[in-house]
Amino acid sequence: MIALQPDFCDIALPEGEHYSIEDYASSKARWCSGCGAHTILNSVQKLCNDKQLPPEKTVFVSGIGCSSRFPHYMKTYGFHGLHGRAFPVACGVKFRRPDLNVFVITGDGDCCSIGAGHWVHAIRYNMKMVVLLFDNAIYGLTKKQTSPTSPFGTVSNTHPAGSVLPPINPIQATLGLPNVSFVAQTVDWKPAHLNATLKKAFDHPGLAFVRIVQRCPIWMRDSYEPTVKDPDAITVLNHENGIVLDEKALKKFRHVNEHDPSDILKAREAAEMVKETTPIGLFYQNKEAIRYDEYGAHNLGTAVEDRIGAINSMMDRYAI
Ligand SMILES: Cc1ncc(C[n+]2csc(CCOP(=O)(O)OP(=O)(O)O)c2C)c(N)n1
């Protein structure tokens, strides 16, 4: 395997200086009151601060949707792109600028509907980045159309009599892809778990896919409220190599299952649990999966001179 220079992302601040949370906060978020995106934003700013990420070395790439407004609220580089296209943009950024910390912010419509093809290939490329799927199970920005993750029977503007197809389970779908290397799930209303999940994702040497079950109080209150209110509705996937909570935080959950994240077959089994409960934690991690960005940093294994030579000989074919 080709190795990257080891400390690409480590840009030290001058002695004695450090970034504060305010250094990552930009304009006031314009999401609805009670929207889960607010807590995710706080958690991401906390992560940036804890990790002391240089804002000029950090980029948030999004598609289109309420959630995709995220880059506007970070005082880092950002790219609020085209619907469903956050993945190819982020992969392009990482491929050419491996020194940057890259985050993808995408909604369930953005990722699992119009962007589904890009989602598949980004997982397989496994470039080092953190992907946050804000899953509110509805198209929020366009005011309540059925999304691929809407629960069966969801009443929406596109399906006034209730949706008729079974939803995509993004965890299960991602775990079915080749070269998948990190799949986790959390919920926006459990800050200790959310923070620990983001930290684990950032530390992963590859693409960390995190589905965040997100509250949309305007269009989907009935869908998430039982999970928020019922302490029996969540099951923590616990393991020393998983998302580790301290004893006090772990005690707040009634249901804790041991789950070894190195076992992909067990991970796929755990992904099936969604029918009875909302599992949160690290489903799967493989730190050894091939990373396409490592090849990009070295021109896919070809020396620059070879590439220039190839271009010149191609051009020569057209010379008279
Ligand atoms: C090519 C294209 N098709 C459709 C739209 C309209 N559109 C904007 S946002 C959106 C859905 C967003 O839903 P989701 O990704 O779940 O994000 P949320 O708003 O719920 O955060 C759609 C269909 C668009 N902007 N561009």
The ligand as an ORCA input file, in Angstrom:
! r2SCAN-3c Opt
* xyz 1 1
  C     -31.794     18.649     -9.143
  C     -32.742     19.065     -8.051
  N     -33.864     18.369     -7.853
  C     -34.733     18.727     -6.888
  C     -34.472     19.816     -6.107
  C     -35.478     20.229     -5.056
  N     -35.052     19.876     -3.719
  C     -34.371     20.762     -2.947
  S     -34.026     20.142     -1.433
  C     -34.813     18.685     -1.795
  C     -34.938     17.565     -0.793
  C     -34.055     17.687      0.382
  O     -34.331     16.661      1.290
  P     -33.227     16.100      2.250
  O     -32.000     15.756      1.499
  O     -33.840     14.978      3.021
  O     -32.848     17.327      3.182
  P     -33.627     18.125      4.325
  O     -34.186     19.353      3.669
  O     -34.696     17.245      4.872
  O     -32.561     18.431      5.308
  C     -35.315     18.687     -3.089
  C     -36.051     17.559     -3.715
  C     -33.283     20.529     -6.331
  N     -32.933     21.587     -5.586
  N     -32.424     20.141     -7.312
*
